[in-house]
Amino acid sequence: MKEPLKKIALIGQPNVGKSSLFNRIAKKRIAIVSDLAGTTRDIRKHEVEVLGRKALMLDTGGIDETNDAIFSNVKRKAIECAKEADIILFMVDGKRIPDDKDKELFYELQDLGKRLALVVNKIDNDKEKERLWSFYEFGIDDENLFGISVSHNRGTKKLFEWIAKDLPPSEEEIALALQTLKEEKKGQDDDDYFEDEEEFEEEYIEEIYEEDDEEQEEDCDDKINVAIIGRTNVGKSSILNALLGEERSVVSPIAGTTIDPVDEAFEYEGKTITFVDTAGLRRRGKIEGIEKYALMRTKEMLEKANLALVVLDASETLVDLDEKIAGLVDEYGLGTIIVLNKWDENMDTFKKFEETVRSKFKFLYYAPIIAVSAKTGRSIGRLKDKIIEIYNNYSQRIPTATLNKIVEEAVIRHALPSPNGNYLRIYYTTQFESKPPRIALIMNKPNLLHFSYKRYLINYLRDNINFEGTPIHILARKKGQREEDNEESFQG
């Protein structure tokens, strides 16, 4: 007997774009689209295919908490529809401030225990993505929050993949997977394995689902782009060769041997690490011709990098140019490791040199310092491990509940200031972006929060969460504040 189709319910207030999304999924104009709130009043049902997998889509009427009998009936039908559904898409307008009606309904839907996504529509461009931070107030996990624009067809693929993951595979997928599995089983000792096709399908249909889950996991970000920067002849090419375990970059005592960045990649701890051995940077007055081009290429590379190795020559005295080069990393907001190359001294000497580096690079106080010797291979393995650790810190997402608890503790320990008698209050805290971590403080008077208190909060966060090697951006904002009105972020 054929199993019934899984049901997907579209729920939300009027005029948030449910009918448009319904039509987008159905690939035809079925639901009426209008700027008039409440155009859809009945529940429309239509069989659809989401990435080749079939489902029954239910489009409910817009829910509006009014005394109007029609809308009261619409809400009742919508809730009933959600109870029947296997998957619920709760849709909100990304151009509006999240309101209490949305939150109340969302929490009611959460209590149903169904697979639930919060779909924020009308995020029409990259600039408007920052509006998503205010919707973390719902307490939604990252994997269940989607910023999309139905009208511009932006962000819908990720949503469709999320939906399809919970739908049974299509007949074509099953047939192809079964055929592949049969071919893999050929030659095994069990000669009568394929006598019962139905038994074969029941036994291995679970494998198909597992393969699909593996594909979803493979979509996660496991690529790290590492920039290697420093003055000419500090040993960047030697460090690259030591990390790769073979000589792939020309090493020479002549300053400026490396002109073009050389991309090299290798697998380590389940990550693909791509190094760019940048051309050595000289003083601006000495940059001529092809080296000027090399500097331009280096900056282009930094825009694409996640992490940077700031290489210093431990056998020489630090100069102002070292500080300027390190400043590029700070400018691009990269995860950072300070690497002391050509290190052959004892630990006491290292402590003294470390103090000098910390004094010179105060803006990179969060970056770990590792002393290595590319020539002997000393601490190269430790440097590889540290790259993985810093990238994990750089790309991590801290749950809103965890951030709120830490910030509340910080405020208890050191109360918010009261500039000119103004009462400041932080409503909640949420991380709305990673690489690097960007954290929003949602409060009543964000423009009155002094940068020194933001620095205190950053330090307190570092005391409670492993953010070693990564900058943290703190932004103070009002509820529903639009990006064009945003206060500049504080980095530390």
DRENRO-781920 format. One line per 2 residues: number of its first residue (from 1); for each residue z negated, y negated, x negated of C-alpha. Coordinates in nm, 4 decimals. Each point is the difference from the previous one (the first is absolute). Layout:
NUM> Z/Y/X | ...
This chain:
1> 0.0000/0.0000/0.0000 | 0.1000/-0.3409/-0.1320
3> -0.2964/-0.2228/-0.0818 | -0.0173/-0.3396/0.1753
5> 0.0956/-0.3057/-0.2010 | -0.2735/-0.2019/-0.1594
7> -0.0581/-0.3336/0.1704 | -0.0071/-0.3389/-0.1688
9> -0.1600/-0.2844/0.1988 | 0.0749/-0.3674/-0.0660
11> -0.3008/-0.2126/0.0968 | -0.0615/-0.3728/-0.0312
13> -0.0239/-0.3396/0.1659 | 0.3080/-0.1619/0.1562
15> 0.2829/-0.1314/-0.2141 | -0.1013/0.1580/-0.3302
17> 0.3319/0.1855/-0.0342 | -0.0748/0.3448/0.1431
19> 0.3248/0.0223/0.1926 | 0.1973/-0.1083/-0.3066
21> -0.1634/0.2738/-0.2085 | 0.0610/0.2468/0.2829
23> 0.3710/-0.0872/-0.0090 | 0.0067/0.0171/-0.3804
25> -0.1430/0.3528/-0.0008 | 0.2178/0.1116/0.2911
27> 0.3064/-0.1540/-0.1715 | 0.1157/-0.1423/0.3306
29> -0.0948/-0.2769/0.2404 | -0.2264/0.1713/0.2518
31> -0.2982/-0.2296/0.0407 | 0.0639/-0.3561/0.1169
33> -0.0747/-0.2563/-0.2699 | -0.1053/-0.3486/0.1065
35> -0.2077/-0.2912/-0.1241 | -0.1743/0.0042/0.3384
37> -0.3395/0.1621/-0.0433 | -0.0482/0.3137/0.2061
39> 0.3667/0.0868/0.0518 | -0.0824/0.3714/-0.0351
41> -0.2332/0.1071/0.2792 | 0.0770/0.3675/0.0424
43> -0.0315/0.2811/-0.2511 | 0.3437/0.0927/-0.1320
45> 0.0586/0.3439/-0.1507 | 0.2845/0.0949/-0.2248
47> 0.0689/0.2877/-0.2373 | 0.0550/-0.1356/-0.3496
49> 0.0556/0.1226/-0.3531 | -0.2120/-0.1429/-0.2788
51> 0.1646/0.0831/-0.3334 | 0.1652/0.2988/0.1668
53> -0.3154/0.1264/0.1718 | -0.0235/-0.0080/0.3789
55> -0.2770/-0.1612/0.2032 | -0.0609/-0.1579/0.3396
57> -0.0473/-0.3771/-0.0262 | -0.2137/-0.1734/0.2621
59> 0.0320/-0.3778/0.0314 | -0.2850/-0.1521/0.2001
61> -0.0227/-0.3323/0.1714 | -0.1581/-0.2883/-0.1913
63> -0.3764/-0.0063/0.0449 | -0.1462/-0.3332/0.1053
65> -0.3640/-0.0510/0.0954 | 0.0579/-0.2121/0.3091
67> -0.1024/0.0330/0.3608 | 0.3629/0.0580/0.0948
69> 0.0182/0.3308/0.1861 | 0.3290/0.0915/-0.1669
71> -0.1364/-0.0369/-0.3517 | -0.3211/0.1834/0.0903
73> 0.2141/0.2899/0.1132 | 0.2079/-0.0239/-0.3187
75> -0.3123/0.0325/-0.2146 | -0.1220/0.3004/0.1950
77> 0.3363/0.1741/-0.0393 | 0.0158/-0.0851/-0.3702
79> -0.3433/0.1515/-0.0718 | 0.0907/0.3110/0.1988
81> 0.3218/0.0230/-0.1981 | -0.1905/-0.0270/-0.3297
83> -0.2297/0.2847/0.1055 | 0.3039/0.2225/0.0550
85> 0.1695/-0.0943/-0.3270 | -0.0241/0.1785/-0.3329
87> 0.0809/-0.3129/-0.2009 | -0.0912/-0.3583/0.0942
89> 0.1733/-0.3080/-0.1390 | -0.2162/-0.3034/0.0767
91> 0.2198/-0.3045/-0.0456 | -0.1116/-0.3583/-0.0636
93> 0.1729/-0.3310/-0.0708 | -0.0209/-0.0834/-0.3715
95> 0.0601/-0.3682/0.0670 | -0.3161/-0.0273/0.2096
97> -0.3645/0.0121/-0.0984 | -0.1602/0.3389/0.0793
99> -0.2001/-0.0489/0.3174 | -0.2960/0.1768/0.1554
101> 0.2190/0.1620/0.2687 | 0.2088/0.1711/-0.2665
103> -0.3075/0.1214/-0.1884 | -0.1769/0.1224/0.3119
105> 0.3020/0.1984/0.1122 | 0.0619/0.1349/-0.3493
107> -0.3565/0.1301/-0.0256 | 0.0388/0.1603/0.3442
109> 0.3135/0.1770/-0.1216 | -0.1766/0.1074/-0.3216
111> -0.2623/0.1789/0.2101 | 0.2738/0.2229/0.1451
113> 0.0214/0.1784/-0.3367 | 0.3797/-0.0086/-0.0072
115> 0.2260/-0.0836/-0.2949 | 0.0012/-0.3795/0.0184
117> 0.2010/-0.2651/-0.1823 | -0.0459/-0.3766/0.0093
119> 0.3511/-0.1477/0.0006 | 0.0136/-0.3710/-0.0840
121> 0.3377/-0.1303/0.1165 | 0.1879/-0.3203/-0.0890
123> -0.0692/0.0191/-0.3757 | 0.3481/-0.1328/-0.0640
125> -0.0034/-0.0477/-0.3778 | -0.2000/0.0702/-0.3162
127> -0.1805/-0.3331/0.0259 | -0.1395/0.0962/0.3399
129> -0.1425/0.3304/-0.1315 | -0.3186/-0.1843/-0.0895
131> -0.0716/-0.0368/0.3708 | -0.0883/0.3677/-0.0015
133> -0.3338/-0.0682/-0.1713 | -0.1513/-0.1354/0.3218
135> 0.0700/0.3290/0.1809 | -0.2242/0.1960/-0.2364
137> -0.2712/-0.1449/0.2249 | 0.0806/0.2922/0.2330
139> -0.1442/0.2367/-0.2617 | 0.3321/0.1826/-0.0309
141> 0.0876/0.2092/-0.3053 | 0.2949/-0.1077/-0.2155
143> 0.2048/0.3078/0.0838 | -0.0223/-0.0763/0.3734
145> 0.0845/-0.3724/-0.0175 | 0.3666/-0.1039/0.0116
147> 0.1478/-0.3472/-0.0308 | 0.3471/0.0034/0.1512
149> 0.2685/-0.2211/0.1497 | 0.1914/0.1795/0.2727
151> 0.2519/-0.2823/0.0366 | 0.0768/0.0038/-0.3759
153> -0.0470/0.3782/-0.0369 | -0.2551/-0.0507/-0.2792
155> -0.2768/0.2499/-0.0781 | 0.1058/0.2407/0.2749
157> 0.0961/0.2850/-0.2365 | -0.3578/0.0420/-0.1215
159> -0.1233/0.0029/0.3615 | 0.2626/0.2574/0.0999
161> -0.1010/0.2234/-0.2928 | -0.3633/-0.0227/0.1142
163> 0.0996/0.1039/0.3531 | 0.2356/0.2787/-0.1104
165> -0.2678/0.1580/-0.2183 | -0.1817/0.1108/0.3166
167> 0.3087/0.1241/0.1856 | 0.1324/0.3580/-0.0183
169> 0.3019/0.0446/-0.2280 | 0.3444/0.0058/0.1585
171> 0.1963/0.3225/0.0513 | 0.2280/-0.1038/-0.2844
173> -0.3000/-0.0498/-0.2334 | -0.1432/0.3386/0.0995
175> 0.3331/0.1781/-0.0447 | 0.0582/-0.1574/-0.3408
177> -0.3550/0.0682/-0.1151 | 0.0102/0.3605/0.1223
179> 0.3297/0.0585/-0.1750 | -0.1405/-0.1439/-0.3214
181> -0.3121/0.2147/0.0282 | 0.2084/0.3109/0.0669
183> 0.2071/-0.0605/-0.3079 | -0.3171/-0.0495/-0.2049
185> -0.1422/0.3313/0.1310 | 0.3156/0.2000/-0.0816
187> -0.0521/0.2426/-0.2827 | -0.3660/0.0529/0.0779
189> -0.1361/0.3541/0.0508 | -0.0398/-0.0367/0.3772
191> 0.3504/0.1235/0.1040 | -0.0572/-0.0109/0.3766
193> -0.1465/-0.3492/-0.0113 | 0.2752/-0.1551/0.2136
195> 0.0145/0.2664/0.2725 | -0.2035/-0.2051/0.2475
197> 0.1367/-0.3562/0.0057 | -0.2632/-0.1207/0.2461
199> -0.2830/0.1330/-0.2153 | 0.1603/-0.1625/-0.3041
201> 0.0177/-0.3376/0.1780 | -0.3636/0.0161/0.1164
203> -0.1226/0.0944/-0.3459 | 0.1848/-0.2729/-0.1853
205> 0.0208/-0.2866/0.2462 | -0.3329/-0.1170/-0.1437
207> 0.1619/-0.0245/-0.3428 | 0.2522/-0.2453/0.1409
209> -0.2800/-0.2297/0.1127 | -0.1658/0.0316/-0.3393
211> 0.3240/-0.0946/-0.1750 | 0.0276/-0.3056/0.2227
213> -0.3552/-0.1031/-0.0918 | 0.0875/0.0364/-0.3679
215> 0.2988/-0.2296/0.0464 | -0.2257/-0.2590/0.1582
217> -0.2388/0.0236/-0.2937 | 0.2876/-0.0438/-0.2453
219> 0.0722/-0.3386/0.1548 | -0.3225/-0.1361/-0.1475
221> 0.0243/-0.2339/-0.2930 | -0.0310/0.2009/-0.3209
223> 0.2033/-0.2197/-0.2318 | -0.1644/-0.2320/-0.2499
225> 0.1957/-0.2689/-0.1820 | -0.1771/-0.1012/-0.3197
227> 0.0957/-0.3085/-0.1980 | -0.0783/-0.0030/-0.3711
229> -0.0296/-0.3589/-0.1199 | -0.1180/-0.1807/-0.3088
231> 0.1102/-0.2053/-0.2980 | 0.2748/0.1294/-0.2251
233> -0.0993/0.2771/-0.2372 | -0.3383/0.0818/0.1542
235> 0.1091/0.3633/0.0422 | 0.1279/0.0201/0.3566
237> 0.2814/0.2393/-0.0919 | -0.2405/0.2183/-0.1990
239> -0.2361/0.0200/0.2986 | 0.2892/0.0904/0.2293
241> 0.1070/0.2812/-0.2330 | -0.3594/0.1259/-0.0262
243> -0.0398/0.0018/0.3797 | 0.3291/0.1822/0.0499
245> -0.0714/0.2411/-0.2826 | 0.3333/-0.0618/-0.1678
247> 0.1922/-0.2813/-0.1618 | 0.2214/-0.1663/0.2586
249> -0.0372/-0.3627/-0.1049 | 0.1018/-0.1420/-0.3367
251> -0.3015/-0.0801/-0.2169 | 0.0393/-0.2505/-0.2818
253> -0.2226/-0.2413/-0.1949 | 0.2621/-0.2665/0.0673
255> -0.1267/-0.2256/0.2792 | 0.2150/0.0072/0.3144
257> 0.1740/0.3352/-0.0556 | -0.0233/0.0802/0.3706
259> 0.2221/-0.2428/0.1903 | 0.0910/0.1733/0.3278
261> -0.2829/0.1568/0.2036 | 0.0192/0.3801/-0.0282
263> -0.0986/0.1927/0.3160 | -0.1582/0.3393/-0.0609
265> -0.1732/0.2242/0.2558 | -0.2101/0.3153/-0.0085
267> -0.2198/0.2002/0.2371 | -0.3763/-0.0093/-0.0396
269> -0.2764/0.1087/0.2397 | 0.2446/0.0173/0.2915
271> 0.1313/-0.3522/-0.0619 | 0.3294/-0.1218/-0.1389
273> -0.0855/-0.2606/-0.2605 | 0.2854/-0.2270/-0.1036
275> -0.0525/-0.2106/-0.3104 | 0.1988/-0.3054/-0.0906
277> -0.0274/-0.0782/-0.3713 | 0.0655/-0.3706/0.0171
279> 0.1555/-0.2147/-0.2626 | -0.2645/-0.1608/-0.2216
281> -0.0900/-0.3533/0.1009 | 0.0006/-0.2751/-0.2621
283> -0.1072/-0.3595/0.0094 | 0.2288/-0.1983/0.2278
285> 0.1301/-0.2107/-0.2926 | 0.1252/0.3180/-0.1693
287> 0.1726/0.1473/0.3048 | 0.3697/-0.0303/-0.0633
289> 0.3099/0.1666/0.1415 | -0.0534/0.3639/0.0855
291> -0.3815/-0.0209/-0.0220 | 0.0010/-0.2698/0.2671
293> 0.1845/0.2502/0.2192 | -0.2607/0.2634/-0.0905
295> -0.2820/-0.2270/0.1219 | 0.1831/-0.0517/0.3295
297> 0.0437/0.3760/0.0401 | -0.3703/0.0541/-0.0731
299> -0.1017/-0.2327/0.2832 | 0.2411/0.1771/0.2349
301> -0.1618/0.3297/-0.0956 | -0.3494/-0.1335/0.0653
303> 0.1041/-0.0800/0.3581 | 0.0680/0.3709/0.0565
305> -0.2989/0.1387/-0.1914 | -0.3262/0.1309/0.1441
307> -0.1952/0.0128/-0.3248 | 0.0185/-0.1738/-0.3360
309> -0.1149/0.1076/-0.3431 | -0.0853/-0.3161/-0.1918
311> 0.0422/0.1141/-0.3587 | -0.1915/-0.1819/-0.2754
313> 0.0112/0.0607/-0.3737 | -0.3590/0.0817/-0.0954
315> 0.0820/-0.0472/-0.3667 | 0.0816/-0.3691/0.0516
317> -0.1829/-0.3044/0.1310 | 0.0716/-0.0849/0.3635
319> 0.2122/-0.3100/0.0562 | 0.0754/-0.2275/0.2947
321> 0.3262/0.1815/0.0687 | -0.1965/0.3181/0.0766
323> -0.1830/-0.1917/0.2707 | 0.3225/-0.1431/0.1431
325> 0.1625/0.3421/0.0179 | -0.3066/0.1468/0.1723
327> 0.0198/-0.2900/0.2435 | 0.3312/0.1420/0.1261
329> -0.1858/0.3071/0.1237 | -0.2510/-0.2177/0.1840
331> 0.2861/-0.2006/0.1495 | 0.1707/0.3095/0.1428
333> -0.3257/0.1574/0.1256 | 0.0415/0.3317/-0.1799
335> -0.2473/0.2723/-0.0751 | -0.0885/-0.0418/-0.3667
337> -0.1157/0.1909/-0.3067 | -0.0559/-0.1823/-0.3288
339> 0.1115/0.2245/-0.2855 | -0.1205/-0.0626/-0.3554
341> 0.2577/0.1655/-0.2236 | -0.0271/0.0821/-0.3709
343> -0.3722/0.0664/0.0425 | -0.1629/0.1863/-0.2874
345> -0.3442/-0.1587/-0.0152 | -0.3420/0.1259/0.1149
347> -0.1764/-0.0626/0.3334 | -0.2106/-0.2925/-0.1251
349> 0.3134/-0.1855/-0.1016 | 0.1592/0.0879/0.3348
351> -0.2885/-0.1628/0.1888 | 0.0482/-0.3231/-0.1935
353> 0.3749/-0.0003/0.0571 | -0.0549/0.0778/0.3700
355> -0.2221/-0.3088/0.0306 | 0.2767/-0.2089/-0.1571
357> 0.2568/0.1380/0.2449 | -0.2273/-0.0614/0.2992
359> -0.0587/-0.3573/-0.1136 | 0.3740/-0.0588/-0.0436
361> 0.1106/0.1703/0.3232 | -0.2709/-0.0990/0.2475
363> 0.2520/0.0095/0.2846 | 0.0512/0.3740/-0.0660
365> -0.3720/0.0806/0.0088 | 0.0693/0.2930/0.2355
367> 0.2433/0.1703/-0.2436 | -0.1301/0.2911/-0.2085
369> 0.0499/-0.0146/-0.3768 | 0.1169/0.3126/-0.1815
371> 0.0360/0.0243/-0.3775 | 0.2815/0.2332/-0.1068
373> 0.2006/0.0917/-0.3023 | 0.3625/0.0710/0.0831
375> 0.0443/0.1269/-0.3558 | -0.2694/0.2694/0.0177
377> 0.0031/0.0542/0.3760 | -0.3638/-0.1013/0.0340
379> -0.1068/-0.0583/0.3674 | 0.3588/0.0282/0.1331
381> -0.1080/0.2726/0.2436 | -0.2834/-0.2225/0.1197
383> 0.2501/-0.2813/0.0533 | 0.2152/0.2251/0.2223
385> -0.3030/0.0899/0.2137 | -0.0984/-0.3653/0.0263
387> 0.3499/-0.0928/0.1253 | -0.0411/0.2451/0.2904
389> -0.3507/-0.1253/0.0775 | 0.0978/-0.3683/-0.0014
391> 0.3037/0.0663/0.2201 | -0.2210/0.1802/0.2525
393> -0.2335/-0.3005/0.0030 | 0.2962/-0.2373/0.0289
395> 0.1566/0.1804/0.2967 | -0.3131/0.1074/0.1887
397> -0.0790/-0.0976/0.3603 | -0.3663/-0.0560/0.0811
399> -0.0961/0.0765/0.3636 | -0.0953/-0.3062/0.2024
401> -0.3392/0.1501/0.0848 | -0.0806/0.0445/-0.3702
403> 0.1043/-0.3570/-0.0856 | -0.2034/-0.1427/0.2877
405> -0.3113/0.1869/-0.1124 | 0.0330/-0.1213/-0.3610
407> 0.0673/-0.3631/0.0973 | -0.2918/0.0035/0.2443
409> -0.2267/0.1210/-0.2816 | 0.1382/-0.2722/-0.2284
411> -0.0725/-0.2700/0.2592 | -0.3546/0.1296/0.0469
413> -0.0599/-0.0149/-0.3769 | 0.1575/-0.3437/-0.0366
415> 0.0365/-0.1959/0.3234 | 0.3180/-0.1868/0.0833
417> -0.0187/-0.3672/-0.1014 | -0.0380/-0.2767/0.2603
419> 0.2179/-0.2833/-0.1357 | -0.1041/-0.3314/0.1590
421> -0.2093/0.1895/0.2537 | 0.2944/0.2101/0.1256
423> -0.0897/0.3514/0.1119 | 0.2371/0.2582/-0.1522
425> 0.0405/0.3459/0.1436 | 0.2137/0.2990/-0.1058
427> 0.1041/0.1958/0.3104 | 0.1488/0.2952/-0.1846
429> 0.1821/0.0980/-0.3197 | 0.3187/0.2039/-0.0364
431> 0.2454/0.0981/-0.2698 | 0.3518/-0.0758/0.1185
433> 0.1989/0.0807/-0.3126 | -0.0182/0.1959/-0.3240
435> 0.1705/-0.0217/-0.3411 | -0.2049/-0.2085/-0.0641
437> -0.2774/0.0212/0.2625 | 0.0032/-0.3014/0.2333
439> -0.3059/-0.0464/0.2187 | -0.0424/-0.2410/0.2912
441> -0.3316/-0.1535/0.1047 | 0.0324/-0.0851/0.3679
443> -0.2388/-0.2889/0.0590 | -0.0634/-0.3157/0.1990
445> 0.0616/-0.2709/-0.2639 | 0.1999/0.1555/-0.2850
447> 0.0938/-0.3315/-0.1611 | -0.3699/-0.0691/-0.0734
449> -0.0616/0.3211/-0.1955 | -0.0311/-0.0953/-0.3676
451> 0.1929/0.1984/-0.2617 | -0.3276/0.0805/-0.1797
453> -0.1180/0.2018/0.3018 | 0.3330/0.1831/0.0094
455> -0.0520/0.0853/-0.3661 | -0.3483/0.1285/0.0859
457> 0.1455/0.2224/0.2747 | 0.2669/0.1351/-0.2370
459> -0.2643/0.0867/-0.2584 | -0.2131/0.1665/0.2664
461> 0.2987/0.2034/0.1163 | 0.0610/0.1084/-0.3593
463> -0.3639/0.1092/-0.0261 | 0.0453/0.2315/0.2992
465> 0.3638/0.1136/-0.0241 | 0.2002/0.1053/-0.3037
467> 0.2458/-0.2888/-0.0412 | 0.0159/0.0281/-0.3788
469> 0.3279/-0.1254/-0.1402 | 0.1226/-0.1724/0.3149
471> -0.0206/-0.3579/0.1247 | -0.1412/-0.0587/0.3480
473> 0.1292/-0.2721/0.2310 | -0.2445/-0.1472/0.2535
475> 0.1327/-0.2097/0.2896 | -0.2236/-0.1801/0.2489
477> 0.1613/-0.0387/0.3413 | -0.0666/-0.0871/0.3601
479> 0.0586/0.2494/0.2785 | 0.3696/0.0047/0.0800
481> 0.0863/-0.2429/-0.2796 | 0.3722/-0.0012/-0.0674
483> 0.1380/0.0476/-0.3492 | 0.1489/-0.3484/-0.0196
485> -0.3539/-0.1361/0.0477 | -0.1563/0.2414/-0.2514
487> -0.2324/-0.1193/-0.2675 | 0.1032/0.1099/-0.3487
489> -0.1585/0.3202/-0.1184 | -0.2634/0.0141/-0.2715
491> 0.0670/0.2571/-0.2717 | -0.2596/0.1548/-0.2190
